[in-house]
Amino acid sequence: MSKRLVLNIDLNVLNHLGLNLYSNVPAVLAELIANSWDADATRVDITVDQKTANKQIFIKDNGCGMNELELQEKFLNVGYQRRANEAGDLTEKEHRPVMGRKGIGKLSAFSIAEIVQVVTRKDNNDLLSIKLEVDKIREAINNKEKYYPAVVEPPTEIQFDGTGTVLILSDLKKRVNVSLDIHLSQRIARRFSIFSDKFRVFINDKEVTLEDRGYFKILEFALCYGDFESSKFTHDQEHVVKRENLIQNSSKKFMINGWIGLVENSGDLQSGTDNINKISILARGKVALEDILESYREGGLYTKYVIGELEADFLDLTDKEDIATSSRQDFIQSDERYILLRKFVKTELDHLRQCRVELKDVKGEQKALEIPSVKDWYETLKGDRRNAAKKLFGKINQIAVDNIHRKTLYKHGILAFEHLHHKEKLNQLDQLDIEELDTVVTLFSELDDIEASWYYQITEGRLDVIRKLAQDVDYDVLERIIQEHVYTHLWLLDPSWDRATETPTLEKTVTTAFEAVSKKLSDEEKRGRIDIRYKKTLGQHVIIELKRASVITNTHLLMGQVEKYKVALKKQLREANEPDSIEIICLVGRELQDWYDSEARDESERSLAAKHIRVVTYQKMIKDAELQYQQYLEKDKDRGRIQKILDAIQEYEYPENS
């Protein structure tokens, strides 16, 4: 070299626009690929050398290369503004729109590597080879000295057929290796729209193409703008909608190209370790803003299914102020062009949301009508009711996780749909004339049908609980399960006891009174009892005492124990001005000692009944509950029109791969 080359850079620039400019390998490589584009290269080869201990990355292009003067003025002069210093904003040979603007993209290499070697040749000149090392650059700046890159021999494996440049990134940072995976080609493909026969990029000898993005095969719907080729989408073209691509206000008009699409499942937007749930903004063929969608997150759940690419070259006009922030990670929010872009995207997102609702309604209807019984039911609906059912199917289509879940939602959805419909009819009863008695009779028969279906669903669920209890024959296991469930599922004791209705205040005062009684019990009495509770249901005040499974007691002792609680409860009811009709249930694991034969048991039960006390064993509670609910199911074999629909849905088998 004829003279010593020098790097012109400030430490603050190195830290913020070099070491901390980018956090991932694809973003860095994109900056370096853009430099090759600006150098009129037609081919870029990126090679990840896996042989060295810490790996190396080679970026080689066949562009115009640099002579010594250009290496100094254009590469080592950080901040060199090509568009301002050279004629026009098109490249010399290929007449491409120049991507570079501020001359800082080259520094991105220092975000992932401690050492950068540059090997370049222009025309028939000799190879130039220099090495830049972050530690030495930082040291020189701290000492207020100039940094002179070392002139080194180029690696012997680097050969040039003509002109070009090679960057060798060495001493890679630890976090870099996780980005050098099989998805690197895909990530690079997603950062450009310029790949063609005139500009080809290879990673480890495999060409990167637009198809590597993997976007189009996952889309179920898309809005397209400008000259974007909708034929790229692999799904039904019926679900590709052409939209106006003009952005304007009173004084400005800009054109936009690209697409915004929807996927069927939000999980489809998780690509390897990348989340591609975003709308990228490109300018001059390269990503200029990673994601504009994140500024619309308040837009609703549907945005989790959105992906897109919009090319907005008006954001990077040479004769206009640079819209990018100094970090190159965002746009200046107050710029008029960015404001117009955000407004445009918001409008399109709103339209996309409505399109998604309509699409889900259509697909939901198609999916639901695959089940013959659902189709038969649907065809009985007219006008607004059919439209409402279509929307119901659309909602189910959006939230169903699989076909089993889908059938469950159809059953509950149809039942709720019918219930609400007949509720509306009830509101019209006061407008009916006596001559319309037949209509009233029909209405109430339909209501009975719905109520029977509801009750059948509830009964099936309760039978499942009872059968689980019946499976456990071990008394200690039953003791724990019954203690956990009996106080919140009073229907186990009596099918008419749907739920407890006691007021919190009364419950609190009664609980306090019961605790006072419990403190006076003997140790033996305390050991024999698990719990005692007060409940109110259907206007009835109920005391439930749960005895341990191992305890064997008798009628006399049991009466004496629960009488104390009955007296305490009556006092609280009188103070609350509540009626003091009280029933007492004693749940025991074993039969009472004095139930040694049927006559003695009858006498005991009569004595207990006189005091409104009922003794129930664990097993009898389970057996009686199961019998009562099972009898209902067996008796009601013909459960009406709606239940037949629900049964048919449950029995339907979807075809494989449906």
MARVONU-147456 format. One line per field, with one value per residue (C-alpha): x, y, z. Coordinates in Angstrom, 3 decimals, padded with zeros to 6 digits. Example, Ala and Ser with C-alpha at 12.3 -4.5 7.8 and 13.67 -1.06 7.14 Angstrom:
<nodes>
x 012.300 / 013.670
y -004.500 / -001.060
z 007.800 / 007.140
</nodes>
This chain:
<nodes>
x 000.000 / 001.204 / 000.102 / -001.045 / -004.823 / -006.651 / -010.095 / -012.018 / -014.403 / -015.494 / -015.742 / -019.360 / -020.117 / -018.337 / -020.326 / -023.772 / -023.620 / -021.224 / -021.032 / -024.658 / -026.240 / -027.821 / -028.521 / -028.830 / -026.837 / -029.482 / -029.756 / -025.977 / -025.703 / -028.543 / -026.497 / -023.498 / -025.600 / -027.006 / -023.437 / -022.881 / -026.065 / -024.785 / -021.477 / -023.341 / -022.646 / -024.677 / -023.704 / -023.032 / -021.682 / -021.993 / -020.031 / -020.100 / -016.828 / -017.632 / -014.061 / -012.461 / -012.943 / -015.186 / -016.344 / -015.837 / -018.250 / -017.158 / -019.220 / -017.916 / -019.354 / -018.404 / -019.162 / -016.989 / -014.482 / -012.340 / -008.976 / -006.814 / -008.412 / -011.948 / -011.033 / -009.953 / -012.663 / -015.676 / -015.073 / -012.826 / -014.515 / -017.462 / -020.451 / -019.563 / -022.849 / -022.760 / -025.952 / -024.685 / -021.120 / -021.786 / -023.932 / -027.587 / -028.915 / -028.571 / -025.614 / -023.178 / -023.415 / -026.793 / -028.621 / -030.071 / -031.589 / -028.839 / -029.732 / -026.999 / -027.489 / -025.518 / -022.456 / -022.698 / -023.994 / -020.463 / -020.095 / -022.818 / -020.160 / -018.706 / -022.030 / -021.210 / -017.422 / -014.342 / -012.207 / -013.178 / -010.833 / -011.479 / -010.086 / -010.934 / -009.862 / -010.955 / -010.340 / -006.937 / -005.347 / -003.662 / -005.612 / -005.908 / -006.248 / -006.652 / -007.736 / -009.720 / -009.791 / -012.319 / -009.970 / -007.286 / -009.806 / -011.191 / -007.680 / -006.622 / -009.772 / -009.338 / -005.748 / -006.957 / -004.832 / -005.601 / -006.341 / -004.431 / -005.826 / -003.189 / -002.223 / -002.326 / -002.020 / -005.370 / -006.242 / -004.940 / -008.390 / -009.788 / -009.667 / -011.085 / -011.968 / -012.394 / -013.409 / -015.113 / -014.856 / -014.693 / -015.421 / -014.151 / -015.788 / -013.727 / -013.703 / -017.492 / -019.379 / -020.870 / -024.490 / -023.855 / -023.608 / -027.280 / -028.221 / -026.085 / -028.666 / -030.676 / -033.083 / -030.448 / -031.467 / -035.082 / -034.235 / -032.142 / -034.885 / -037.342 / -035.239 / -035.197 / -037.459 / -034.649 / -033.540 / -033.566 / -031.346 / -029.501 / -028.857 / -028.299 / -027.320 / -025.945 / -025.474 / -023.099 / -023.560 / -027.390 / -029.203 / -031.566 / -034.883 / -038.091 / -039.754 / -037.448 / -039.540 / -042.218 / -044.916 / -047.347 / -048.094 / -049.396 / -051.800 / -055.549 / -056.409 / -054.543 / -054.962 / -052.645 / -051.416 / -049.920 / -048.072 / -047.618 / -048.217 / -051.108 / -050.363 / -047.533 / -050.125 / -050.535 / -054.121 / -057.437 / -057.220 / -060.778 / -059.284 / -056.880 / -058.343 / -056.810 / -056.817 / -056.087 / -052.361 / -052.458 / -051.560 / -052.397 / -053.430 / -054.249 / -050.728 / -048.939 / -049.477 / -047.433 / -047.681 / -047.301 / -046.825 / -047.025 / -049.524 / -051.027 / -052.362 / -053.982 / -053.067 / -055.571 / -053.656 / -051.539 / -049.000 / -048.228 / -046.459 / -043.882 / -041.099 / -038.345 / -037.217 / -038.636 / -042.019 / -043.184 / -046.401 / -045.459 / -045.778 / -042.366 / -041.828 / -039.371 / -037.792 / -035.635 / -035.994 / -034.700 / -036.391 / -036.413 / -038.663 / -038.877 / -042.468 / -045.071 / -047.759 / -046.444 / -047.723 / -051.273 / -051.360 / -054.442 / -056.201 / -057.486 / -056.901 / -057.120 / -053.739 / -052.092 / -052.947 / -051.527 / -048.384 / -047.357 / -044.772 / -045.279 / -042.835 / -042.846 / -040.015 / -041.301 / -039.810 / -036.298 / -036.253 / -032.796 / -034.099 / -036.008 / -034.831 / -033.753 / -036.736 / -034.727 / -033.443 / -029.701 / -029.940 / -031.612 / -034.116 / -037.099 / -038.581 / -038.891 / -042.441 / -043.263 / -042.322 / -045.338 / -044.593 / -044.575 / -047.818 / -049.470 / -048.131 / -049.450 / -052.866 / -052.921 / -051.952 / -054.570 / -057.281 / -056.159 / -056.026 / -059.600 / -060.635 / -058.678 / -060.475 / -063.855 / -062.648 / -061.523 / -064.938 / -066.638 / -064.126 / -064.509 / -068.283 / -068.102 / -065.563 / -067.321 / -070.595 / -068.904 / -067.255 / -070.426 / -072.552 / -070.235 / -072.238 / -075.610 / -077.597 / -076.224 / -077.024 / -080.622 / -081.027 / -079.477 / -081.794 / -084.823 / -083.655 / -084.760 / -083.692 / -081.991 / -081.886 / -079.850 / -077.465 / -077.051 / -076.340 / -073.761 / -071.999 / -072.153 / -070.426 / -067.863 / -067.027 / -066.731 / -064.448 / -062.150 / -061.790 / -062.088 / -058.753 / -059.668 / -062.676 / -063.644 / -063.664 / -065.527 / -068.364 / -068.692 / -068.985 / -071.626 / -073.713 / -073.545 / -073.884 / -077.068 / -078.566 / -077.819 / -079.069 / -082.411 / -082.689 / -082.157 / -084.568 / -087.371 / -086.591 / -087.387 / -090.662 / -091.641 / -091.376 / -094.093 / -096.626 / -098.445 / -099.212 / -100.947 / -104.713 / -106.594 / -107.323 / -103.592 / -103.647 / -102.123 / -099.102 / -098.690 / -098.916 / -096.280 / -094.039 / -094.169 / -093.547 / -090.411 / -089.345 / -089.796 / -087.609 / -084.837 / -085.080 / -084.904 / -081.770 / -080.168 / -080.980 / -079.690 / -076.329 / -076.150 / -077.124 / -074.422 / -071.816 / -073.038 / -073.044 / -069.383 / -068.642 / -070.686 / -068.950 / -065.557 / -066.663 / -067.955 / -064.590 / -062.884 / -063.784 / -061.127 / -062.848 / -059.941 / -059.854 / -063.618 / -063.350 / -060.989 / -063.000 / -066.341 / -064.919 / -063.665 / -066.922 / -069.997 / -070.367 / -070.211 / -072.242 / -075.341 / -077.055 / -075.071 / -077.377 / -080.554 / -081.046 / -083.283 / -080.498 / -078.848 / -076.756 / -076.329 / -077.885 / -076.901 / -075.934 / -072.273 / -073.212 / -075.384 / -072.861 / -070.137 / -072.144 / -073.193 / -069.607 / -068.477 / -071.239 / -070.277 / -066.636 / -067.678 / -069.538 / -066.619 / -064.231 / -066.311 / -066.114 / -064.054 / -060.869 / -062.589 / -065.484 / -063.072 / -061.163 / -064.381 / -065.456 / -063.980 / -066.158 / -069.550 / -071.130 / -074.249 / -075.931 / -079.178 / -080.893 / -084.416 / -085.389 / -084.232 / -081.548 / -079.237 / -076.512 / -074.166 / -071.849 / -069.165 / -067.805 / -064.512 / -064.657 / -063.204 / -065.734 / -068.573 / -071.159 / -074.794 / -078.116 / -078.014 / -074.485 / -075.155 / -078.331 / -076.517 / -073.671 / -075.734 / -078.336 / -075.710 / -075.235 / -078.975 / -079.471 / -076.610 / -078.069 / -081.609 / -080.279 / -078.578 / -081.686 / -083.923 / -081.530 / -081.525 / -085.334 / -085.089 / -087.471 / -085.849 / -086.826 / -083.617 / -082.630 / -079.526 / -077.559 / -074.934 / -072.560 / -070.873 / -068.461 / -070.003 / -073.525 / -074.540 / -073.796 / -077.480 / -078.452 / -077.888 / -081.070 / -083.812 / -086.201 / -083.595 / -082.616 / -086.238 / -086.654 / -083.419 / -084.425 / -087.869 / -086.221 / -083.803 / -086.552 / -088.538 / -085.588 / -085.240 / -081.994 / -080.989 / -078.007 / -076.435 / -073.425 / -070.791 / -071.768 / -075.516 / -075.036 / -073.131 / -075.551 / -078.689 / -077.296 / -076.219 / -079.570 / -081.655 / -079.694 / -079.351 / -083.082 / -083.716 / -081.434 / -082.917 / -086.501 / -086.051 / -084.902 / -086.905 / -085.491 / -086.938 / -085.776 / -082.862 / -081.387 / -081.483 / -079.448 / -076.935 / -076.638 / -076.105 / -073.342 / -071.638 / -071.832 / -070.554 / -067.086 / -065.036 / -063.194 / -059.468 / -057.327 / -060.455
y 000.000 / 003.471 / 005.046 / 004.124 / 003.735 / 005.169 / 004.504 / 007.713 / 006.972 / 008.264 / 005.896 / 006.883 / 005.995 / 002.659 / 001.794 / 002.839 / 002.267 / -000.627 / -002.812 / -002.223 / -001.551 / -004.982 / -007.929 / -010.741 / -012.231 / -011.921 / -008.155 / -007.768 / -009.910 / -007.907 / -004.700 / -006.339 / -007.825 / -004.333 / -003.058 / -005.736 / -004.619 / -001.051 / -002.320 / -003.722 / -007.319 / -009.999 / -012.730 / -012.838 / -015.951 / -016.256 / -019.095 / -020.122 / -021.909 / -024.564 / -025.843 / -023.114 / -023.116 / -020.062 / -020.177 / -017.564 / -015.937 / -015.067 / -012.609 / -012.527 / -010.576 / -009.985 / -006.286 / -003.399 / -003.804 / -000.957 / 000.508 / 002.039 / 005.483 / 004.089 / 001.800 / 004.865 / 007.294 / 005.012 / 002.140 / 003.535 / 006.915 / 006.083 / 008.208 / 008.488 / 009.426 / 007.846 / 009.433 / 012.921 / 012.372 / 010.503 / 011.300 / 010.395 / 007.599 / 004.774 / 002.423 / 002.955 / -000.362 / -001.964 / 001.327 / 000.034 / 002.268 / 002.621 / 001.153 / 002.755 / 006.281 / 007.211 / 005.066 / 003.241 / -000.181 / -001.538 / -001.057 / -003.628 / -006.338 / -005.330 / -006.228 / -009.913 / -010.082 / -008.766 / -008.926 / -007.892 / -008.505 / -006.811 / -008.268 / -006.387 / -005.847 / -003.314 / -003.735 / -005.359 / -003.988 / -006.137 / -007.484 / -005.153 / -006.817 / -005.102 / -006.259 / -004.217 / -005.319 / -003.920 / -003.988 / -002.041 / 000.436 / 001.104 / 001.454 / 003.957 / 006.060 / 006.049 / 007.223 / 009.893 / 008.314 / 007.410 / 003.789 / 002.275 / -001.078 / -003.757 / -004.661 / -008.465 / -011.232 / -012.446 / -016.068 / -018.376 / -019.870 / -016.540 / -016.266 / -013.569 / -014.155 / -010.432 / -007.665 / -007.975 / -007.792 / -010.316 / -009.579 / -012.142 / -011.951 / -013.683 / -014.097 / -014.228 / -013.328 / -016.222 / -015.335 / -015.475 / -019.245 / -019.765 / -017.677 / -019.703 / -022.451 / -024.005 / -021.069 / -018.527 / -018.698 / -018.141 / -015.152 / -013.553 / -014.181 / -012.350 / -009.194 / -008.521 / -008.472 / -008.106 / -011.681 / -012.458 / -013.712 / -010.376 / -010.558 / -013.956 / -014.749 / -018.100 / -019.389 / -022.328 / -022.868 / -023.007 / -020.203 / -018.016 / -017.429 / -015.592 / -018.968 / -019.559 / -017.092 / -019.730 / -017.072 / -017.817 / -021.460 / -020.653 / -017.874 / -018.420 / -014.879 / -011.828 / -008.224 / -007.255 / -003.849 / -002.472 / -004.778 / -007.564 / -010.898 / -012.523 / -015.768 / -016.323 / -017.397 / -021.145 / -021.162 / -020.451 / -017.167 / -016.462 / -015.437 / -012.876 / -009.369 / -006.533 / -003.205 / 000.433 / 001.130 / 004.925 / 006.766 / 010.433 / 013.548 / 017.003 / 017.594 / 014.232 / 011.046 / 007.898 / 004.385 / 001.185 / -002.445 / -005.719 / -007.663 / -008.171 / -011.625 / -013.847 / -017.353 / -019.861 / -020.691 / -018.202 / -020.988 / -020.923 / -017.602 / -019.222 / -020.099 / -021.935 / -019.487 / -016.531 / -014.935 / -013.733 / -012.184 / -008.801 / -006.469 / -005.583 / -002.309 / -002.432 / 000.446 / -000.013 / -003.787 / -004.098 / -004.199 / -000.678 / -001.335 / -004.774 / -004.490 / -001.759 / -004.089 / -003.844 / -000.278 / -001.593 / -004.250 / -002.663 / -003.636 / -006.899 / -010.625 / -010.923 / -009.175 / -012.333 / -013.938 / -011.163 / -011.130 / -008.889 / -007.080 / -003.595 / -001.889 / 001.858 / 003.376 / 006.869 / 006.417 / 006.542 / 009.326 / 010.805 / 014.344 / 014.069 / 014.001 / 010.572 / 009.127 / 006.451 / 007.041 / 006.984 / 003.419 / 002.336 / 000.381 / 002.709 / 005.693 / 009.261 / 009.226 / 012.821 / 012.483 / 013.125 / 010.074 / 007.781 / 009.297 / 008.628 / 005.071 / 004.344 / 005.709 / 003.537 / 000.395 / 001.089 / 001.379 / -001.873 / -003.694 / -002.626 / -003.934 / -007.140 / -007.689 / -007.484 / -009.795 / -012.300 / -012.268 / -012.890 / -015.573 / -017.360 / -017.217 / -018.793 / -021.450 / -022.021 / -022.620 / -025.051 / -026.941 / -027.136 / -028.401 / -031.375 / -032.897 / -034.017 / -033.341 / -029.813 / -029.254 / -030.458 / -028.105 / -025.186 / -025.640 / -025.165 / -021.620 / -018.585 / -014.957 / -013.389 / -016.676 / -018.292 / -015.317 / -015.528 / -019.270 / -018.605 / -016.149 / -018.722 / -021.269 / -018.603 / -018.028 / -021.756 / -022.043 / -019.422 / -020.990 / -024.759 / -026.470 / -029.846 / -031.783 / -033.138 / -029.618 / -028.445 / -030.970 / -029.958 / -026.312 / -027.159 / -028.962 / -026.185 / -023.514 / -024.985 / -025.500 / -021.893 / -020.665 / -022.401 / -021.246 / -017.602 / -017.877 / -019.171 / -016.615 / -013.993 / -015.803 / -015.698 / -011.925 / -011.975 / -013.989 / -010.919 / -009.987 / -013.294 / -013.580 / -016.425 / -017.780 / -018.445 / -021.179 / -023.689 / -021.405 / -021.201 / -024.977 / -025.454 / -022.878 / -024.555 / -027.976 / -026.562 / -025.013 / -028.380 / -029.844 / -027.349 / -027.757 / -031.538 / -031.158 / -028.822 / -031.163 / -034.132 / -032.370 / -031.536 / -035.079 / -036.637 / -034.425 / -035.361 / -039.045 / -038.742 / -037.372 / -040.134 / -042.876 / -041.557 / -041.747 / -045.276 / -046.421 / -045.845 / -048.601 / -047.602 / -045.779 / -043.445 / -042.387 / -041.843 / -039.807 / -037.330 / -037.113 / -036.662 / -033.987 / -032.123 / -032.277 / -032.788 / -029.243 / -027.689 / -030.413 / -030.798 / -032.688 / -035.729 / -035.754 / -034.665 / -034.082 / -031.095 / -029.308 / -027.589 / -025.058 / -023.361 / -019.905 / -018.776 / -015.140 / -014.491 / -012.675 / -015.494 / -018.101 / -016.235 / -015.906 / -019.571 / -020.677 / -018.679 / -020.238 / -023.754 / -023.118 / -022.151 / -025.466 / -027.446 / -026.040 / -027.738 / -031.198 / -033.907 / -035.066 / -038.292 / -036.381 / -034.162 / -037.175 / -038.755 / -035.794 / -034.403 / -031.354 / -029.830 / -027.178 / -025.082 / -024.712 / -023.199 / -024.594 / -024.192 / -022.324 / -025.234 / -024.815 / -027.833 / -028.973 / -031.522 / -033.464 / -035.579 / -038.395 / -040.120 / -043.402 / -045.315 / -044.045 / -046.317 / -044.494 / -045.033 / -043.215 / -041.802 / -040.379 / -038.970 / -037.197 / -035.650 / -034.363 / -032.748 / -031.333 / -028.877 / -027.505 / -027.382 / -025.223 / -022.904 / -022.569 / -021.837 / -018.971 / -017.419 / -017.883 / -016.161 / -013.209 / -013.030 / -013.273 / -016.455 / -019.457 / -022.131 / -025.260 / -027.295 / -030.627 / -032.465 / -034.897 / -037.117 / -038.697 / -041.765 / -044.330 / -047.239 / -048.134 / -047.207 / -049.728 / -050.138 / -051.007 / -054.698 / -055.754 / -054.227 / -053.703 / -051.887 / -049.788 / -048.798 / -047.718 / -045.687 / -043.959 / -043.073 / -041.547 / -039.593 / -038.436 / -037.052 / -034.736 / -034.049 / -035.996 / -038.274 / -040.669 / -041.607 / -043.857 / -042.989 / -045.909 / -045.256 / -041.616 / -042.716 / -045.537 / -043.414 / -040.521 / -042.818 / -044.620 / -041.441 / -039.869 / -043.112 / -043.733 / -040.342 / -041.086 / -044.519 / -043.322 / -040.425 / -042.369 / -040.151 / -036.806 / -034.681 / -032.917 / -030.920 / -033.782 / -035.969 / -033.307 / -033.201 / -036.993 / -037.079 / -034.476 / -036.513 / -039.705 / -038.086 / -039.209 / -036.737 / -038.181 / -038.672 / -035.526 / -033.374
z 000.000 / -000.823 / 002.431 / 005.866 / 006.128 / 009.124 / 010.637 / 011.250 / 014.102 / 017.494 / 020.487 / 021.064 / 017.456 / 017.863 / 020.987 / 019.810 / 016.074 / 016.039 / 019.119 / 020.074 / 016.703 / 016.242 / 018.485 / 015.938 / 013.093 / 010.324 / 010.892 / 010.650 / 007.529 / 005.973 / 006.343 / 004.718 / 001.906 / 001.306 / 000.895 / -001.767 / -003.519 / -003.540 / -004.959 / -007.998 / -007.010 / -008.748 / -006.296 / -002.551 / -000.841 / 002.925 / 004.441 / 008.081 / 008.832 / 011.418 / 011.660 / 013.742 / 017.502 / 017.582 / 013.958 / 011.278 / 008.870 / 005.322 / 003.231 / -000.335 / -003.270 / -006.914 / -006.757 / -007.911 / -005.089 / -003.714 / -004.524 / -001.819 / -002.072 / -001.906 / 000.976 / 002.928 / 001.888 / 001.630 / 004.035 / 006.740 / 006.734 / 009.014 / 008.098 / 004.404 / 002.713 / -000.716 / -002.023 / -001.193 / -002.427 / -005.664 / -008.666 / -008.097 / -005.908 / -008.443 / -008.674 / -011.524 / -013.354 / -012.596 / -011.921 / -008.686 / -006.013 / -003.414 / -000.013 / 002.069 / 003.333 / 006.453 / 005.931 / 009.249 / 008.151 / 007.935 / 011.689 / 012.301 / 011.861 / 015.224 / 016.857 / 016.435 / 015.872 / 017.653 / 014.487 / 010.956 / 008.030 / 004.687 / 001.474 / -001.720 / -005.312 / -007.926 / -011.639 / -012.158 / -009.001 / -006.411 / -003.471 / -000.491 / 002.924 / 006.310 / 009.755 / 012.294 / 015.946 / 018.419 / 021.426 / 019.605 / 018.173 / 021.649 / 023.087 / 020.423 / 020.944 / 024.719 / 024.271 / 021.834 / 019.139 / 015.568 / 014.792 / 011.886 / 010.715 / 010.315 / 006.767 / 006.600 / 004.050 / 002.686 / 003.455 / 000.755 / 000.166 / -000.997 / -004.775 / -007.043 / -010.678 / -011.079 / -008.722 / -005.364 / -001.603 / 001.220 / 004.872 / 007.366 / 010.794 / 013.483 / 017.244 / 017.227 / 020.381 / 022.352 / 021.668 / 017.914 / 017.635 / 018.495 / 015.449 / 013.046 / 012.639 / 009.842 / 009.866 / 008.783 / 005.107 / 006.046 / 008.226 / 005.491 / 002.914 / 005.165 / 005.181 / 001.428 / -001.612 / -004.172 / -004.837 / -008.560 / -011.367 / -011.179 / -007.445 / -005.880 / -002.297 / -001.170 / 002.370 / 002.580 / -001.180 / -000.953 / -002.734 / -000.717 / -002.477 / -001.684 / -001.208 / 001.776 / 003.737 / 004.228 / 004.533 / 001.794 / 002.520 / 006.013 / 005.008 / 004.821 / 003.734 / 002.437 / 001.378 / -001.510 / -002.633 / -005.833 / -008.190 / -005.662 / -007.383 / -005.537 / -007.387 / -004.904 / -002.364 / -002.363 / -001.092 / -002.823 / -004.721 / -003.622 / -000.290 / -001.781 / -001.969 / -003.990 / -002.138 / -002.992 / -002.638 / -002.624 / 000.587 / 000.527 / 002.362 / 001.045 / -000.269 / -000.508 / -002.479 / -001.966 / -003.356 / -001.389 / -002.454 / -000.588 / 001.480 / 004.923 / 005.709 / 008.295 / 009.405 / 010.737 / 013.919 / 015.856 / 016.444 / 012.716 / 013.336 / 015.603 / 013.175 / 015.002 / 017.681 / 015.734 / 016.163 / 012.745 / 014.043 / 012.613 / 009.664 / 008.260 / 006.418 / 003.511 / 001.639 / -001.466 / -001.172 / 002.389 / 005.781 / 007.185 / 010.198 / 011.750 / 012.919 / 012.728 / 014.085 / 017.636 / 017.819 / 017.255 / 019.942 / 021.456 / 018.241 / 019.699 / 019.755 / 015.957 / 015.595 / 016.962 / 013.610 / 011.424 / 009.309 / 006.441 / 004.320 / 002.968 / 000.617 / 001.189 / -000.836 / -000.066 / 003.423 / 001.940 / -000.624 / -001.220 / -001.525 / 001.758 / 005.347 / 006.586 / 008.444 / 010.264 / 013.781 / 014.345 / 015.655 / 012.372 / 014.512 / 014.209 / 012.377 / 013.573 / 014.914 / 013.998 / 010.317 / 008.102 / 005.964 / 008.992 / 010.285 / 006.924 / 006.905 / 010.400 / 009.477 / 006.350 / 008.264 / 010.937 / 008.288 / 006.670 / 010.009 / 010.726 / 007.322 / 007.908 / 011.209 / 009.490 / 006.721 / 009.328 / 011.010 / 007.662 / 006.701 / 010.021 / 009.677 / 006.226 / 007.214 / 010.524 / 008.684 / 006.296 / 009.136 / 011.238 / 008.350 / 007.922 / 010.791 / 009.345 / 012.534 / 012.756 / 009.093 / 009.616 / 012.584 / 010.696 / 007.717 / 009.969 / 010.780 / 008.821 / 008.424 / 011.429 / 013.323 / 010.557 / 010.441 / 014.216 / 014.002 / 011.283 / 013.584 / 016.378 / 014.114 / 013.209 / 016.885 / 017.488 / 014.472 / 016.001 / 019.442 / 018.857 / 019.538 / 018.006 / 016.711 / 020.146 / 021.546 / 018.446 / 018.975 / 022.623 / 021.609 / 018.986 / 021.623 / 024.194 / 021.524 / 020.036 / 023.483 / 024.470 / 021.096 / 021.554 / 025.156 / 024.231 / 021.314 / 023.530 / 026.187 / 023.558 / 022.838 / 026.515 / 026.381 / 023.713 / 025.761 / 027.028 / 023.419 / 022.596 / 022.295 / 023.953 / 020.469 / 020.120 / 022.750 / 020.338 / 019.948 / 023.727 / 024.106 / 021.394 / 023.033 / 026.434 / 024.931 / 023.297 / 026.594 / 028.294 / 025.571 / 026.302 / 030.071 / 029.684 / 027.558 / 030.075 / 032.944 / 031.009 / 030.498 / 034.214 / 035.194 / 033.031 / 034.689 / 038.162 / 037.322 / 036.358 / 039.857 / 041.521 / 039.533 / 040.538 / 044.173 / 043.640 / 042.293 / 045.657 / 048.109 / 050.621 / 053.473 / 054.144 / 050.475 / 050.475 / 053.648 / 051.977 / 048.736 / 050.499 / 052.793 / 049.730 / 047.744 / 049.895 / 051.240 / 047.764 / 046.021 / 048.184 / 045.351 / 046.564 / 049.597 / 047.850 / 044.086 / 044.844 / 046.726 / 043.760 / 045.613 / 048.980 / 049.359 / 052.844 / 053.319 / 054.165 / 057.403 / 058.728 / 057.678 / 059.562 / 062.773 / 062.659 / 062.020 / 065.052 / 067.186 / 065.996 / 066.877 / 070.394 / 070.740 / 069.292 / 071.900 / 074.611 / 073.020 / 074.648 / 072.935 / 071.958 / 070.363 / 068.427 / 067.115 / 065.886 / 063.787 / 060.571 / 060.071 / 060.731 / 058.514 / 058.173 / 054.774 / 053.572 / 050.495 / 049.141 / 052.314 / 054.467 / 057.149 / 057.120 / 059.515 / 057.972 / 060.271 / 058.673 / 060.814 / 060.305 / 058.421 / 061.365 / 063.926 / 065.106 / 067.223 / 068.291 / 068.118 / 071.634 / 071.359 / 067.917 / 069.067 / 072.020 / 069.845 / 067.087 / 069.488 / 070.785 / 067.274 / 066.640 / 069.734 / 068.655 / 065.142 / 066.409 / 068.503 / 065.474 / 063.311 / 065.843 / 066.034 / 062.216 / 062.174 / 060.094 / 060.395 / 062.563 / 060.628 / 060.741 / 059.205 / 060.356 / 058.169 / 059.779 / 057.269 / 058.773 / 057.426 / 059.376 / 060.418 / 063.979 / 066.743 / 067.627 / 064.040 / 064.772 / 062.963 / 060.820 / 063.752 / 065.818 / 062.806 / 062.144 / 065.756 / 065.631 / 062.413 / 063.853 / 066.917 / 064.753 / 062.354 / 065.287 / 065.885 / 062.111 / 062.016 / 059.149 / 059.269 / 055.927 / 055.378 / 052.807 / 050.609 / 050.850 / 049.839 / 046.745 / 045.911 / 046.352 / 044.340 / 041.518 / 041.512 / 041.384 / 038.542 / 036.603 / 036.839 / 035.302 / 032.341 / 031.742 / 032.086 / 029.682 / 026.639 / 024.317 / 025.292 / 022.518 / 019.388 / 020.846 / 022.832 / 019.738 / 017.931 / 020.796 / 020.839 / 017.086 / 017.357 / 020.065 / 017.988 / 014.776 / 013.686 / 011.663 / 008.655 / 009.139 / 008.598 / 008.955
</nodes>
